[in-house]
């Protein structure tokens, strides 16, 4: 997606919602309260809002931000449980 002005967040969400599940699965970050999914959804929204087309593809930016955020959450959760 190069021109976000032509795409609503709803369309963007439909196109990218599976990315949240992909990163959760990759990190083994499933939990019963869906905290990781909510954080992923928040990062999706923030990526949509902050995206600057001249800096590269939105998918790359989103993948980076969601992966980083879920790693931070997982590390924090692991510290609490140990």
ChimeraX commands (.cxc) that place a marker at each C-alpha (Angstrom):
marker #1 position 0.00,0.00,0.00 radius 0.5
marker #1 position 1.67,3.19,-1.12 radius 0.5
marker #1 position -1.14,5.72,-0.80 radius 0.5
marker #1 position -3.01,5.48,2.49 radius 0.5
marker #1 position -5.25,8.44,1.64 radius 0.5
marker #1 position -7.19,6.15,-0.69 radius 0.5
marker #1 position -7.59,3.39,1.90 radius 0.5
marker #1 position -9.72,3.60,5.04 radius 0.5
marker #1 position -8.55,2.01,8.27 radius 0.5
marker #1 position -11.28,-0.61,7.93 radius 0.5
marker #1 position -9.89,-1.70,4.56 radius 0.5
marker #1 position -6.36,-1.58,5.93 radius 0.5
marker #1 position -7.44,-3.70,8.90 radius 0.5
marker #1 position -9.07,-6.32,6.66 radius 0.5
marker #1 position -5.89,-6.54,4.60 radius 0.5
marker #1 position -3.55,-6.82,7.58 radius 0.5
marker #1 position -5.40,-8.40,10.53 radius 0.5
marker #1 position -3.79,-11.78,9.85 radius 0.5
marker #1 position -0.37,-10.23,10.37 radius 0.5
marker #1 position -1.19,-9.80,14.06 radius 0.5
marker #1 position -1.99,-13.50,14.39 radius 0.5
marker #1 position 1.11,-14.41,12.39 radius 0.5
marker #1 position 3.41,-12.55,14.79 radius 0.5
marker #1 position 1.58,-13.90,17.85 radius 0.5
marker #1 position 1.98,-17.44,16.55 radius 0.5
marker #1 position 5.62,-16.89,15.62 radius 0.5
marker #1 position 6.39,-15.72,19.16 radius 0.5
marker #1 position 4.09,-18.21,20.91 radius 0.5
marker #1 position 2.25,-15.25,22.42 radius 0.5
marker #1 position -1.30,-16.54,22.80 radius 0.5
marker #1 position -3.07,-15.79,26.04 radius 0.5
marker #1 position -6.66,-16.16,27.27 radius 0.5
marker #1 position -7.22,-12.43,27.76 radius 0.5
marker #1 position -6.14,-11.53,24.21 radius 0.5
marker #1 position -3.79,-8.83,25.48 radius 0.5
marker #1 position -1.33,-9.56,22.70 radius 0.5
marker #1 position -4.00,-9.26,20.03 radius 0.5
marker #1 position -5.20,-5.94,21.46 radius 0.5
marker #1 position -1.64,-4.62,21.48 radius 0.5
marker #1 position -1.21,-5.82,17.91 radius 0.5
marker #1 position -4.40,-4.04,16.91 radius 0.5
marker #1 position -3.17,-0.87,18.59 radius 0.5
marker #1 position 0.14,-1.11,16.71 radius 0.5
marker #1 position -1.76,-1.63,13.47 radius 0.5
marker #1 position -3.69,1.58,14.14 radius 0.5
marker #1 position -0.53,3.49,15.05 radius 0.5
marker #1 position 1.27,2.24,11.94 radius 0.5
marker #1 position -1.66,3.40,9.83 radius 0.5
marker #1 position -1.63,6.85,11.45 radius 0.5
marker #1 position 2.15,7.41,11.49 radius 0.5
marker #1 position 3.04,5.90,8.13 radius 0.5
marker #1 position 5.09,8.10,5.80 radius 0.5
marker #1 position 5.02,6.74,2.21 radius 0.5
marker #1 position 8.44,8.16,1.33 radius 0.5
marker #1 position 10.08,5.97,4.00 radius 0.5
marker #1 position 9.12,2.60,2.52 radius 0.5
marker #1 position 6.25,0.10,2.38 radius 0.5
marker #1 position 3.63,0.22,5.11 radius 0.5
marker #1 position 3.68,-3.56,5.51 radius 0.5
marker #1 position 7.38,-3.47,6.38 radius 0.5
marker #1 position 6.82,-0.73,8.93 radius 0.5
marker #1 position 3.87,-2.54,10.50 radius 0.5
marker #1 position 5.66,-5.89,10.63 radius 0.5
marker #1 position 8.60,-4.25,12.40 radius 0.5
marker #1 position 6.49,-2.36,14.95 radius 0.5
marker #1 position 4.15,-5.23,15.81 radius 0.5
marker #1 position 6.99,-7.74,16.13 radius 0.5
marker #1 position 8.97,-5.40,18.38 radius 0.5
marker #1 position 5.94,-4.62,20.57 radius 0.5
marker #1 position 4.95,-8.26,21.00 radius 0.5
marker #1 position 8.54,-9.19,21.91 radius 0.5
marker #1 position 8.53,-6.46,24.57 radius 0.5
marker #1 position 5.22,-7.73,25.95 radius 0.5
marker #1 position 6.39,-11.35,25.95 radius 0.5
marker #1 position 9.62,-10.43,27.76 radius 0.5
marker #1 position 7.67,-8.46,30.36 radius 0.5
marker #1 position 5.23,-11.36,30.83 radius 0.5
marker #1 position 8.11,-13.84,31.17 radius 0.5
marker #1 position 9.72,-11.70,33.89 radius 0.5
marker #1 position 6.48,-11.62,35.86 radius 0.5
marker #1 position 6.00,-15.39,35.69 radius 0.5
marker #1 position 9.57,-16.27,36.74 radius 0.5
marker link #1:1,2 radius 0.2
marker link #1:2,3 radius 0.2
marker link #1:3,4 radius 0.2
marker link #1:4,5 radius 0.2
marker link #1:5,6 radius 0.2
marker link #1:6,7 radius 0.2
marker link #1:7,8 radius 0.2
marker link #1:8,9 radius 0.2
marker link #1:9,10 radius 0.2
marker link #1:10,11 radius 0.2
marker link #1:11,12 radius 0.2
marker link #1:12,13 radius 0.2
marker link #1:13,14 radius 0.2
marker link #1:14,15 radius 0.2
marker link #1:15,16 radius 0.2
marker link #1:16,17 radius 0.2
marker link #1:17,18 radius 0.2
marker link #1:18,19 radius 0.2
marker link #1:19,20 radius 0.2
marker link #1:20,21 radius 0.2
marker link #1:21,22 radius 0.2
marker link #1:22,23 radius 0.2
marker link #1:23,24 radius 0.2
marker link #1:24,25 radius 0.2
marker link #1:25,26 radius 0.2
marker link #1:26,27 radius 0.2
marker link #1:27,28 radius 0.2
marker link #1:28,29 radius 0.2
marker link #1:29,30 radius 0.2
marker link #1:30,31 radius 0.2
marker link #1:31,32 radius 0.2
marker link #1:32,33 radius 0.2
marker link #1:33,34 radius 0.2
marker link #1:34,35 radius 0.2
marker link #1:35,36 radius 0.2
marker link #1:36,37 radius 0.2
marker link #1:37,38 radius 0.2
marker link #1:38,39 radius 0.2
marker link #1:39,40 radius 0.2
marker link #1:40,41 radius 0.2
marker link #1:41,42 radius 0.2
marker link #1:42,43 radius 0.2
marker link #1:43,44 radius 0.2
marker link #1:44,45 radius 0.2
marker link #1:45,46 radius 0.2
marker link #1:46,47 radius 0.2
marker link #1:47,48 radius 0.2
marker link #1:48,49 radius 0.2
marker link #1:49,50 radius 0.2
marker link #1:50,51 radius 0.2
marker link #1:51,52 radius 0.2
marker link #1:52,53 radius 0.2
marker link #1:53,54 radius 0.2
marker link #1:54,55 radius 0.2
marker link #1:55,56 radius 0.2
marker link #1:56,57 radius 0.2
marker link #1:57,58 radius 0.2
marker link #1:58,59 radius 0.2
marker link #1:59,60 radius 0.2
marker link #1:60,61 radius 0.2
marker link #1:61,62 radius 0.2
marker link #1:62,63 radius 0.2
marker link #1:63,64 radius 0.2
marker link #1:64,65 radius 0.2
marker link #1:65,66 radius 0.2
marker link #1:66,67 radius 0.2
marker link #1:67,68 radius 0.2
marker link #1:68,69 radius 0.2
marker link #1:69,70 radius 0.2
marker link #1:70,71 radius 0.2
marker link #1:71,72 radius 0.2
marker link #1:72,73 radius 0.2
marker link #1:73,74 radius 0.2
marker link #1:74,75 radius 0.2
marker link #1:75,76 radius 0.2
marker link #1:76,77 radius 0.2
marker link #1:77,78 radius 0.2
marker link #1:78,79 radius 0.2
marker link #1:79,80 radius 0.2
marker link #1:80,81 radius 0.2
marker link #1:81,82 radius 0.2
view
